[in-house]
Amino acid sequence: MVSPAISTVSPSLNLFQEISRLKREMNAVILAHYYQEPDIQDIADYMGDSLGLARQAADTSADVIVFCGVHFMAETAKILNPTKQVLLPDLEAGCSLAEGCPEDQFAAFCQQHPDHIVISYINCTAGVKALSDIICTSSNAVAIVNQIPKDKPIIFGPDKNLGRYVMQQTGRDMLLWPGACIVHEMFSEKKLVQLKMQYPEAEVIAHPECEEPVLKHADFIASTTGLLRYTQRSDNRTFIVVTEAGIIHQMEKASPHKKFIPAPPDNQCACNECPFMRLNTLEKVYLCMKNRSPEIVMDEAIRLKALAPIQKMLEMSLLTVA
């Protein structure tokens, strides 16, 4: 398949207008994660974290889903919408968690513990989802684990940091797959402490994919949507944000009178930005819609196996909504 990344776009083209036109002609919906670049966030019909995006993908009436995120997210949309066309601006937009949990190795890991229920974080491939009993996101992982009978042992993968956080919150002992997010593991505890000293009035808000030494400095821990909502309702006016820096665009739009400081990585790189998420650009969004490619395709047997644990997650999530 030819990637739209190799095509060129005329600099005179108004991409915002062209994308809007194509969206109407195709009856398309644009779903985008908070970690996308600001221009993509601004054209999205729906912005969200993994749980919100999964719900939107399940409910959409559009004929075409343009998924501005990473590969496993677009796969999830296809699992939920087998008859719809699902486009991903750049097929190389992967995920370190998904790539660090190969299907064959995870299958062997689970086979060693056949009495365990398998709960997999949504940041995994369709093949790993197909091996799972329930899918979860950072928004609902604690609530889902709390619904599992106490006498039932649990395998949790592929994120060991989220798994450790869930264990602390639930008091459950779980068997963890040793995966991690390359962005959330890059945050420096030393630099975070220095930043707290520089901004003593700031609240530290963090994603549970971060390592435990970083999370112990957080005033509030939640999914990206949870972090965004917290900054809106908090009386505090300064926040140190310990997650992928893309979310700050939405925080600034929602609370322009507040200050948001991205937490520093453990070196001088831009490692608080996900290199996979940033592969998608406005130009690639336009080209994928114009060319209707790259498209997510999936083996139907895998899709059906992966669908069941996602549906279980959505059902269990409804039970936790007040």
N, C-alpha and C positions, 0 to 999 in steps of 0.2 A: 504494500500500500504506500502510495506517495504521501509524504507528510506535507501539510500546507506550509510548514516552516520554511521549505525551500523556495516557495513562491514569493513574489514581491508585490507590494501594494503601492500604488501611486501616492506620493506625499500630498497631492492635491485632493485626495478623496476624504470626505467627511465621514469618518468611520462610525461616529455615533448615529448619524442619519442613515447610513447604509445598513448598519446592524438593525436599527429600528424598522427599516423597510423590509429587510429579509425576515425578520421575526413575524411581521404581519403576514407576509406572503406564505410562509411556511407553517403558520400556526405553531410557532415555537415558543418555548419558555426558557429563559436563561436562569439557571441556578448557580450560585457562586458561594464559595466558602469565604469566611472572614479573612483568610490568609492570602487572598488574591490581591493583585496590585489595585490601587485606588480606582483607576479608570474602569476596570472590570467590575469592581464593586458598584460603581455608579450606574452601570447599564443593566445590572441584574434585576430580574423581576422578584427574586427572593434571595436574601442573604441569610446564612445560618451556619450552625455547627453541624456535625454529622447526623445527630438525631433530627434536627429540624429539616435538614436537606432530605433525609430518608422519608420523612413524613410528607414533604412537598412532592417528592418523586412518586410516592404512592397515590397521591390525591390529584395529580395534575390531569387536566383534560386536553393538554396540548398534544399535537401529533409528533412533535420533535422536541427532545430535551437537549439543550446545549449545556453541558456540565462544565463549569469553570471551577475546577478543583483538581484532584489527582485521580489516578486510574481506578483505585478501589472504590471511590465515590461514584464514578460514572458506571462502574460495574454494578454497584448496588442499585442504581437507577434502572439499569437494564434488567436486573433480576426481578424488580418490581413491575417492569413495563415491557414484557417480551414483544409486544406488537408495535411498540413505538421505536422510532429511530433515536438513538442516543449518540450524541457527538461529543468528543473531547478535543479541545483545540490542539493539544500536543500529546501524542500517545506516550511520549517519554516522561510525562509527568507522573512519576511513581511515588513511592513512599518507603522510607527506610524500615519502618515496622513491617510492612507487607513483604518487602524483599528479604527481610531477615528471618522470615518464617516460611520456608519452603514447604509446600504441601506434603511431599513425601516424608520429610523429617518430622513434621508435626503429626502426621498419621502414625509414624512409628512411636513417637512420644506418647500419644494417646493410647495406643495399643498396649503399652506397658502398664497402663492404669485403667483397665476396662470398667472398673466400678465407679469411676469419676464422671460427673457431669461436666461437659466442656462448654465453658463460656468464653467466647472470643470477642475481643474488642473489634469494632467495625473496621479498624485500620488493618485489614488483612485481605488476601485474595479471595476470589469466589471459591477456589478450591478448598481453602482453609475454612471458609464459612460453611461449605458443604460437609465438613467433618465435625461441625459444632452442633451443640444442642440449642444454645441461645446466643444471640449476638447482643452486644451492649455498646454504649457510647460513654464518653466521660460524663455526660449529663445524667445517665441513668444507671451506671454500673453499680453504685452502692445500693440503690433501690432494688435492682434485679437480684443481686446476691442476697439481700435480706429476705427475698421471697423463696429462696431455696431451703428446703428442710435442713435443719441443723445437723442431722446425721448423714447427710449426703456429701461426700467429698467432692471437691471442685478442682478442675484444671482451669487456669486462667492464662490466656495469651492474647496477643504476642507481646504486650507491654508490661515489663516487670515493674516499672515505676508506678504506673496506674494500678497494677495489681497490688503492690505493697500499700499504696494509699487506701485502696478498697479494704484490704485486710485490717488496717488500723481503724477504719471507720465502722466496720461491721463486726470486728472481733472474730472473723472467720479465718481459719488457716487454709490457704489455697496453695496448690502446686503451680508455680509460675514458669511460663516459657521465658527464657532469658533475652527478650528483645527490648529495644529502646528507640526512641525518636532522636535522630541526630541533632535536631534543633534544640529540643528541650534538655538534652544532656550537655549542651555547650554552655549553659548559663553558669557563671562563676560565683560561688558563694562569697569569696573574698571581695570581688568587685561589687556584689550586691550589698554587702555590709558597708563598704566605702560609700556607695551611693546613698544608703540610708543615713549615714553620718552627714552627707552633703545636703540631704533633704529630710531633716528629722520630722517634718510635718507630714511627710508622704505616707500613704498606706501602700503596703506591698500586696499585690494581687497576683496569683500564680495559677497555672494550669497543673493538674495532677500528674501529667506526664513528666514533670520536672523531677530531678533527683531529690531524695529525702533531705540532704543537708541544705538545699535551697528552699524546700517547702517549709522547713521549720522557722524560717524568717517571715513567712507570709501571714498577713492579717486576714486574708480571705483566699480560699482555694475553690476553683470551680471550672466548668467547661468554658469555652469562649463566650457562648451566649450568657452563661451565668456571670462571667466577669463583666461583660458589657452592661448587663442589667444592674449589677452592683454599683458600678461607677455612676449610673444615672440616679440611683436612690440614696447613695451615700452623701452625707453632708460635707465630707472631705473634699478639698479642691485640688489635691496633688496625689498622683498615683504612680508608683513604679510597677510597670507591667511586665510580668515574667511569663511571656509566651511569645509566639511568633508575632513580629511587629506589625503585621498587616491589620490586626484588630484595632490598632490605634486610630486608623482612619474613621472607623465607625464610632469609636469613643469620642473623638473630637467633633464629629458631626452631631452626635447626640448631646454633648455637653461642651460647647465651645468656650465656656468660661472656666473650664478646668484644665489642669496641666497633666500631661501623660508622658512619662519618661520610660523609654524602652530599657529593659534590663540588659546589661552588657554581657556579651559572650566571653569565653575564657581566652580570647586572643583579640587581635585587631581586625578580624574579618567581619563580614556582614552575616555572621552565622546565626543571628537571631531572625534571619529571613530564610524561609524554607526554599532551597534551590529548586525543588520539584514544583512547588506551587508557582514559583516565579517563571517557570517555563511558559506558562500561558500568558499571552499578551493580547492587547486589543486587536492587533493585526491578525493574529492567529484565530481569534474568535470570529472575525469577519470572514476569513478564508475558509474556515471549517463550515460556516453556514453557507457561503457561496458555493463551495464544492461538495457540500454534504459529506465531508470526510475530514479527518478520520472518524470512523464509526466503531462503536463497541459491538462486537459480536461474541456470542457465547454458546457453548455446547448446551443443548436443552436439558440433558440429564444432570449436568452440574448445576444449571440454573435452578432446577426444581429442588435439588438437595439443599442449595444455598438459600432458597426462598423460605423454607420452613423455619429455620432459626431466626431469620429477620422478622417474619410475621409474629413469631413468639415474643421477640423483643418489643414490637409495637403493641401487642396485646398486654404484656406485662407493664409497659410504660403507662398505658391508660389507667391501670389500676393504681398508679401512684399519683395521678393528677387530682388535685383537690377540687 
